């Protein structure tokens, strides 16, 4: 009977140690913060980070090179690097100027931040 008691006690101690280690590892890892959507100028930041994006290209994808999501003041927020606003403005201008003409819009976009 004593042998079983020691075995159960040892098993409980091991399980508590494993649970404690898992808790500490989770508590130390920072919350996820990244870009949630794959395409376009409307960049969404949050914890549901896109793991895989398709290989298609959409208007404005070029500007994403100048943006990232980072935790700032405890919130996951869009961080624009130099060039993002200029790129976005140029592409929006192309889209307005050549609305309904996708080929000409993409040719215009190639000149943005080129």
N, C-alpha and C positions, 0 to 999 in steps of 0.2 A: 504494500500500500504506500509506503514512504517513497519508493522508487517512482511510482506514478505521479505522486504529488510534486516531486522534484522535476520530473520531465514536463509536467504541465506548467509549472512555475517558470521553468527555463524557456518554454515555448512562448509564454506570455511576455516575458522580458524581451525576447528576440523580436517578437512582433511589435512591441512598443518602440523598440530601438529603430526598426525599419520605418515605422510610421513617423517617428520624430525626424529621421533623416529626410524622408520625402517631404514633410512639412517645411523643413528648413530650406531645402532646395527650391521649392516652389515660392517660398516667401522672399528668397533672395533674387529670383529671376525678375527682371524688369517687365512691366506689362508690354504686350505687343503693340507696336505703333508702326504703321506703314501705309502705303497707298493701297486702297481697297479696290479701285477700279483700274482697268487696263488701258483705256484709250481716251483721247480727247483732252480738251482744255479744262474741263470741270473735274479737278482732282479731288477725290474724297480720301480723307485720312481717318484711320481708326484702327481697331484691333483685329478686324476681319481682313487681314492682309491677303492680297491676291497671291497665291502660290505659283500659279501658272497662267499665262496669258496666251491667247492665240496669236498667230503670226501675221494677222491682218494689220493694216495700217489705216489709221483714221486721221482726219485733219486735226492738227494740233499735237499729235504724238511727239513731234520734234521738240516741242517746248518742255516736255517732261524731263529732258536732260538737265534742266535748270531748276528742278523742284524735288523736294523730298518731304517726308513727314518725320517729325521729331517731337519728343515730349518736351514741352516748354511750359513752365509754371504748372506742372502736373497734368497738362492736357496734351493729347496728340494733335498736333497742328501742322498745317502746311508751312513749309519754309521755302521761300523763293530766293534763289541765288541770282546774282547779277545776270541779266539777260532774259529772265523769264517774262517780265512785264512787256519788254520790247518785242519779244517773240510772239507773245499772245496778241498784242495789239496789231502787229503786222499780219498775222494769220486771220484775225477777225476782219481786218481791212480787205484781205484777199477774198474772204468768204462773202463780204458785202458787195464788193465790186463785181465778182463773178458768180453771184448766186445763181444756182441752177445750171452752172457750167463746171462740173467737177474737174474736167481735164485742165481747164484754164486756172481753176482755183489751186490745184496741186502744183502747177507750173509756177504760179505766183508764190505759193508757200515755199517752194525750193529757194526762192530768193531771200526769204526771211532768215536772218541770222546765218546766212550762208557763207 
